[in-house]
């Protein structure tokens, strides 16, 4: 029976359309350009005595950290009956360094936002010292303790120490090896959510939904207040990896949840990574850009920015929720009810009826009855768990950044930023039926033990209505099929890969040269979702005007990476770049072919560059004394990594105030007119911009 204090509404398409037009989002009013507030805001002044005490505490903790790094002490990281699992104490240093960084950042960058944070900082330093002392004695009791725990990991992106919070159930103390459900909770927007406040909150609050004894809750920091986008998105997966190192997690019972900004994050993770979760429970938030920001005149937005909305707009990936049970929540009177309404509309177009729990009379908050109903539904779903190999997969994407769903993987597109689709279904024990749209290369892979096809008969794969023979199922019940699909004749020109030594069309396709692929597909912002190094020029530039712009933009990039993504960008001189750097990291080359030694080595291999006194883009020429190229491209020195010219992440100060605006602002390449001063929206005037083609070739912009 439904609770009288809560309305459970299964939205029909007609009702959804009415609600979508009637309810407007709660997006904040736009600030006039040039009047941007600082995010994070300037800190408050703390007393000299407090500053001296905190600086002394930070210095002391750093000494302890350095000592542990050199120590040979070992720690029991997993309790064992006969033979406990041991690790070097230094491996657990991130659990100490989170406290050191939290206070150090606030001191160095003036990020105490309230005088009450001084007491929090002192408490964090005390806990850091306690943990450091324990590690030196070969102990790490916090790993095994139930309750509220804060921990850290080393990010692959910039080597920074990132924190996360855990809620560990009481049963863990007596039964640590039982595999448990993991709920991931995404926090709301908080411009003053520095590391001090995040760690302090995670040490005292279980969160919106206290877990039962079968559940661990993970609270990602998400690298501050970026809507869990870009490095904030990677944070989730790095934090999950950190959790799995010391806690037994059931991979088929991982749920994503969140509210407000965290609700938007939950929508994104649910739609973009649907095959990973047992269920999703987004609350409020936003699921699209133009509607949420009330952009009615699209002519005011560059064409490439509109295409790049497809990176994170959840409504564009709505059909993926076919693979992820979803229970949404909205307050009845909440302006952000628009998020679920827009998603319900998109899902209705796919024949899916979104389950919505509506909090009666609620604004931007949960009501108790609704929370009970959400938990009842999620608990039921979690008991069943995720299907590790569903018989039917529906998948859509717009970019190879998001290229897989369960046993379906898209290896190449015909056109990026146009919708691609795969509908794949196992039919009986002998065939698989697949329909595709805008897919150039496809892998179907069923892992060992899970393939339900008959291993004694080679399966038939029916692609776009035409049957093709495929390799047999292996004796370990695994199966893989790879297919190239012609753009001109997708229903008749399909080639199935055979053994890799056969000279078939698939191997010729893969060997044909550069091709956009997962993790090497652009745009510029994509380079900052993996390890990167800023490469500083040391030689004489082509001219002083562009050199001054380069110096200013590099300084801006370093400062704003720390502000918005809470890490220190790795910076090396061009003369210091090693083969190991080239192998391990995306290289962000600042300068020009004269000033940057690494850029000088590869300049002729790039599709855009300097010739004489011009920056050349095909036949188009721009004076090099006032123009400079920015771009992303596979590094000619290591085509498994990117090279980026003269850019960091491409959204700027104007976009920090609203998470929905934090989408890429430049495509794969652009030419910047540096005679026009940078603004809070742009590094200068954009003279030209566009995407490279699927073979990373230069194509005419729209």
N, C-alpha and C positions, 0 to 999 in steps of 0.2 A: 504494500500500500504506500502510495506517495505521501510524503510528509506535507502537512498543510502549509508549512513555512517555506516550502520550496516547490518550484514548478519544474518538472522535467518535460522538456519540449523536444520532440523529434521534428525538426524543421522540414517542411515540404518546400519545394521550389517556389511555389507562389508566395508562401509566407515569407520565405527568405528574401525575395525581391522587395516585398513591402518593407521589411525591417531594414534592409540595406539602404533604402532611400530615406527612411524615417530617422535613422540614428546616425549621427555624425561622430567621427572619432574625437578622441580627446587630445589630439596633437596640439602642442603648445603654439601660441601665436608666433608668427615669424618675426624675428628680430631684423630690423633694417641692416643691410650690408654696411659694414664699417662700425657697427655698434655691438659687435659680438662680445658676450661675456667670456671671461677666461674659464676654461674647463681643463682641469679642476680649478676651483677658485683660489685666489690668493689666501694664504694662511693668516692666522692671527698671531700677534706677538706673544711670546711666552717670556717669563722672567729670566733674567740672566742666570739666576741661581738654578732654575730648572734646566735651562740649556746646558749649563756646565755639568750638572749631575747626569743628564742624559748622554752628553758627549763622552763623559768618563765611562758610563755604563756600556756604551757602544764600543769604545776602545777596548775595554776589558773583555767583552764578549768576543771581539775579533781576535784577541790573543788566544782565547780558549779554542776558537774555531781553527786557527792556524796550528795550534798544538795537536788537535785531534787529526787534522789532515796529515800530519807527519807521524801519527801514532800507529803502532802495530796492534792495538787493542782489538779484540773481537767481541761481538755482541750476539746474544741469542735473539734472532729475529722471528723465529717461529717455535713455539714450545713443542718439545718432543718427549715422548715417554722414555725412550732409551737413548736416542741420539738427536738432540736438538739441532735445529738449523742455525748455523752461525754465519756471520758476515763481519767484515772489517767495520770498525766504528766509523771510519771516514765515509762509508757508503751511506750512513744515516745523517751526514752533516746537513742536508737540506732541511731536516726537521728542526735544526738549530738556527740555520741561516735565515729562515723566514722571520724570526724575531729581530735579528740583527738588521736585515734590510728594511723591515717595517719602520723601525725607529730612525735608522740612518737616512732613509728617503725623506721622512718628515723634517728632519733637521737640516739636511743639505738643501732641499728644494722648497722650504717654507710651506709645508703641507700639514701643519697643525691647524685644523679648521675650527677647533673649539678648545678652550683651556682645559676642559675635562679630559682631553686626550693625553695630557701629560701624565696623569695617573695611570691611564691605560698603557702608555708607553713604558712606564716603570714596571708595571706588572708583567708586560711581555718580556722585558729584559731579564726580569727575575726568573721567569720560566725558561728563557733561553739559557741562562747560567745553570739552572738545575739540570736541564737536559745535557748540557755540555759536561757537567761534572759526572753525570750518570754514564755517559758514553766513555769517558776516560776510565771508569771503573768496570767497563764491559757490560753495562746495563742499558736497557731501553724499555722500561716498563710501560710507557705510553702506547707502544705498539699493540700490546695485548690487553690494555685496559678497556672496559666498557665505558660508555658515556660519550662526552663531547671531546673530540680530539682534533687538533690542527696539525697538518703535516705539509711537506713540501717536496718538490721534484726539480730537477734541472731540465729546463726546456731545450729541446733541440734547435729552436729557432734562433735564439741569441745567447744561449748559455746562462740565462737568468734563472734565479730561484723563484719559483712560483708557488704560492700557498693554496691549500684547499682544506675544507673542513669535512669532518666525518661525524656521523652519529652511529656509534657501535652499540648493538643491543646487549642487555645484561646477560643473555644466554651465551655470549661469546666467551665469557670467562671459563665456563665449564665445557663448552663444545665448540672450540675454535675452528675445527676442520670441516664442519658441516657447510655445504655450499648454500649461500644465502642469496636472496633477492637483493638487487641494488637499485635504489631509486636515486636519480640525479635531479637535484632541484636547482633551477636557475633563478638567481636573485633579481629583484627589480632595479630600476635606475637609481643610482645614488652618486651624485657628483662629488660628494665628500667621502665616498667609500674608499679611502686610502687603505693601505695594508694594516695600519693600526686598528681602524674601525672594523675591517673585515675579520681579522683574527680575534678581536675582542668579542664581536658578535657570535662568532662560531665557537667560542669557549663558554658561552652562557645560554644560547638559545638553540633548541632542537629544531626550530623552524616552524613553518605553517602546518605541516602534517607530521606529528610525532610517529615514528615507526613502531611496528610490533617486533617481537623477538626473532622473527625470521628475516628481518630486513636491515640492511645497512643503508644509510643515506649519505650521498656524496654532495657536498656543496662546492662547486667550482667557483673560484674567484673570477674566472673569465677574463683575466687581465684588465680588470677595472670596469669601465662603463661604456663598452663598445657594442653592446647588444649581442655579445658572444659571436662576433663576426671576425673573420680573418684570423689573427693570432688568438683571439678570444674563442674561436671555434676549435682551433687545434688544442687549446687548453683542456677541453673536455676529454679528448682522447688521451692526452698525456696524463691527465689526472686519473682516468680509468686505469691506465697502465700502472700508475703508481699504487693504486688501491689493490690491484690484482697481485702485486708482488708479496703482500703480507696478509691478504684476506681471501678466503675461499668464496668466489663469486660464481653464481649460476649464470652462464652466458645466455641462457634462454629465458632468464627472468630479470632483465635490465629494463627499467622504465625511465622515461624522461618526463619531467614535470616542471612547471614554473608559472609565474604570474607577472603581469604588466610587461616590463622589458623582458623579464624572464619568460613570460608567456610567449612573446614574439620569438625568443630563442628556442623555446620548446616546439613551436610550430615549425621553425626552420629545421631543427634536428629531426623532427618526426617526418617531415616531407622529403628532406634531402638524404637522410640515412635510414629510411623506413625499415629496411631489412634487418637492422641491428637490434631493434627494441621489441620487447614483449607487448608494450603499450605506451601510449602518450597521453598526457593530460594537461594541455595548455590552458591557461587562464588569461583572458583579456589579451593585451598586446596589439600586434598588427600583423597582417599577412600580405600586405601589398604596399607599394610606394606611392603611386600617384593618388589613389583615393585617400590614403591616410594623411598625406600632406596637402590635400585639397588642390592638387595641380590640375587645373581645368584647361589651361592653355599650354598644350604640349610644345608649341613653337618656341616657348621660352627655355626649353631643355634641349641641349645638343642631342642629335640622333644617336650618337654612340652611348651617351649616358642612359637613354631610354632602353637601348638594347641590353646594357649592363644591369638594368633592374632585374633582368632574368636570372642573375646570379643568385640573389637571395629572396626574391618574392615567392613566398610559400604557395600562393594560389597557383603559380605556374607549374608547380610540382604536385598538385592536389591528388591526382590519380594514384600517386605512390602510397597514399594512405590505405589503398586496397591491401597493402602488405603490412599494415601496422594498426591494430585496434586503437581507436582514438575516442576519448571522452573529453569534450571541451567544457569550459566553464565561463560564464559571463554574469556579472551583476545585472539585474533587470534594468537598472537605470544608468549603467556605466556607458560612457561614450565609446570606450574601447570594446563594446559588444560588437562593433563593426568587424573585428578580426574574425570571429566565428561566423558572422553573417556572410562575409565575403568568401570564406572557405566553404561554407555550406552551399553557397551559390555555385562555386567552382566544382564541388563534389557532386552536386545534383546534375550538372552537365555530364558527369561520368557515370551516372546511375547509382551513386552512393548517397545514402541518407545519413548525414552527420548527427551523432548523438550529442545533444547539448543539455547541460545542466544549467539552469538559470536560477540565480539567487534572488528570491522574491524580495523586492524592495531595496536590494543592495545597490550601492554605487560601485566604487572601485575597491571592492573587498569581498572576501568570502563570508558566507553565513554558515552557522553550524550544521544545519540540515543538509545544505548542499555538500559540505565537506564529507558528511557521513555517506551520502549517496555516491559521490565520486569514489570514495574508498571502497564501498561495497562492490562497485563495478570493477575497479582496478584489481582488487583482491581476487575476484573471480577469474579475471583474465590472467593474472599472474600465476594462479594455481595451475592453469592449463599450460602456460608458458609459450614462448615463441616456437613456431614450427621451423626447425632448422633447414628443412627442404620442402617448401610448399609446392603443391602440384601445379599451381597457377600463379604466375608473376606478371604484374603490370608495372611498367616502368617508363617514366618520362624524364628527360633532362634537356638542358640547353647548352651544356658545356661538359667536357670530359673531366673537369674537376670533380663532378659527381657522375661516375660512370658505371656504377654497379648496383644491383639489387638482388640479394640472395644468390641464385646460381646463374644469373644473367650478368654479363659484363659487355659494355659497349667499348670497343677498342679504338674506333675512329668514326667521326661524323663526316657527312658530306658538307655541312655548313654549320659552323658555330653560331650560337645565338639565334638559331631557328629551332623550333621544337623537334626533338627526336623522341621516338617511341618504340618500345618493344612490348609485345604481348606474347608471352611464352607459356605453353601449357603441356604438361605430360599427359598423353592420351593413351590409356591402357598401359601395357607393358612393352610396347614395341615402337612407339612413335612419340615425337615431340612436334607440336604445332606452334609456329612462330609467325607473327606479322611484325613488320618493321616500317618505320618512317624516318627518313633522314639519317639512317645508320649505314656506315660504309663498311665496318668490320665488327664482328660479333663473336664473343666466346660464350659457350654454354658449358659450365663446369659444375659437376656434382661431386662433392668430396667423398673420400673413402668411407664405405659403410652405408651411404645414404641413397645411392642411385637405385630407384625402384624398377628400372628397365631390365628386361630379360637379358642376361649376359650370354646366352647361347645363340641369340639372333641379333645381327647387326641392326641397330635402330634406324628408322626412317625419320628424317627431319623435314617437315613440310614448312617451307619458308615462302611466305606471301603466296600461298596456294599451290606451290610446286614441290613435289617430293624429291628429296635427295638422300642418297645413302651416306651413312656416317660410320665412324670407327666403332668397333665393338666395345661393350662395357667390360672393364677389367675385372679380374678375379677378386679384387678387394672391394668390388662394388663402387668403383669410381668411374666417371665418364667425362670426357671432354670433347667438344666439337668446336671448331673455329671456322668462320665463314666470312668471305668477302662478298659484299652486296653492291652491285652496280647501281649508280644513280640513275642512269638512263633506262635500265630495264630491271628494276628491283624484283619483279615477279618471275623473271626467267634467267637472269644472268647472276647466278650465285655459285660460288666455288667453295667447296669444302676442303679444308686443309688435310693433307695426308701426312705421312712421315716428313719430318723437317728437311730431309735430304732430297725430297722430290722437288723438281723445278716447276711447281704449280703456281697458279696466279696469286695465291695467298703469300707465299714466300717472296715472290716478285714484288708484290704490293708492299710488304714490310721492308724490303731492301731497296725501294725506289728512291730513297733519300729522306730528307727531313719530313716529318709528319707530326702534326699536333697529336698528342697522346696524354693520358692521365698524368697530371702533375707537370706537364710541359705544353700547356695550351693557352697561357695568358689569362687575363690581361696583366698589366704591370703589377697590380696589387698581389697577384698570385705568388710572386717571388718571396713575399714576406710571410708565407705560411710554412716555410721550411728554413733551414739554416742559411743565413746570409751574412755577408761581410761588406761593409762600406770600404771602398778602395779609394784612398785619398791621392790626388795627383801631386807629383813633386817636380815636374819639369816645366819649362816655359810654355804658357798657353798661346793659342793662336792670336788672341787679343785680350785686352784688359777688361772690356765691358762684359763679355760672357764669362770671363774668369771671376769677376766680382760676383756675378749672379750665381755661379757654381759654388763659390765659397759660402755665400749667404744661404743658399738652398740646402747645402750639406749640413750647415749648422742648424738650420730649421728642422731638418729631418732627424738629426740626432736628438735634439731637444724634444720634439713632438713624439718620437717613438717612445721615449721614456714616459712622457706625460700620459699618452693615450694607451700604450701597451705595456707599460710598467717593466721595462727592461733596459739595459744599457746596450745599445747597438755596438757590435764589434767593429772597430775601425782599424785598418792597417794601411800603411803607405804602399803605393804601387810597387816599390822596390822590395817590399817585404813579403809579397804574395808568394806562397810556396805551391808545389805540386799537390800537397795535401789539401791546401785551401781550394784549389781548383777542383779536386776530386770530391770534396765534401760539401761545398757551399755554393749558393748563388752569389755571384760577384756583382756588386752594385758599383759601377765605374763612374766616378765623378770627373768631369773635365772634358777634354777633347783629344783628338788623336795626337796632338803635339804635347799636351801636358800630362797625360796619363799613360804610363809605359805599358800597362796591360792592354789598354784600349788600342794603343799603337800596333800591338801584335795582331789584333783581330779586326781592325777597322775595315780592311778590304774584303773581309768575309761577311760583313753585315750588309743588309739590303738598303740601309739608309746611312749616310755619312757625309764626310767633308770632301769636296773636290775643289781645288783652287781656293777661291774666296767665297764659296757657296756651300750651303748645306743642301744636299741633293736627295730628293725623294722621287725616284724615277726621272721623268723629264722636268719635274718642277724644281726650281732653284730658289733658295732663300739666302740673303746676305749673311755670311757667317759672323760678321762683326755685331749683328743684332739678333741672331737666331741660333738656337741650339736644339739638337734632337734629344728626345727622351724615348725610350723603347724597352721592350723585353724581347729576348730572342734566345734560342738554345746556344749555349756558350760554344763557340768554335773550338775551344780548347778541351771541352768536355761536354758533349751534346746531351748528357744526362742531367745537366744542370743549366740554370738560366744565367744569362748575363743581362744586366739592366743598366741603362745609361741615364744618369742624372735625375733619378727620381726615387722617392720613398713611397709609402702608401699615398694615394692620390686625393683622398678627401682632406679638407683643411678646416680651419677654425670655425667657419660658418656652419659646418656640418656636425661639429661636436655637440651642439645644443639639442639635437634631435637624432635619436638612433636610427630612425627610418631614412635619414639622409646619408647615413654612413655606408654608401655603396661606391664602387669605383667611379672616379670622375674622368679618367683617361682610359682609352682602350689599349691596344698593343703598342701603338707608337703615336707620337705627336711631335710637332715642331713648335717650339715656344719662342715668341717674340719677346726678348728680354728688355727691349726699349720701353715696354709697358711694365710698370711696377707690379710685383706680386700683390695679390689681395688675399682675403680670407677664403676665397673660393678657387683661386687659380694661381699657378706659379708665374703667370704672365699672360699675355695674349696668346691664344692658341691659333696659330696660322693654318695648321692642317692637322688632321688626326684620322686614324683608321685602324682597322684590324688587318693582320696578315691572313693569308689564305690557309687552307688546311695543310699545305706543304711549307708553311712559313714563308710563302712568297709574297711579294708586294702586289696588292690588288688595288684597284681604283676605289677610293672612299665613296660612300653613298652621297 
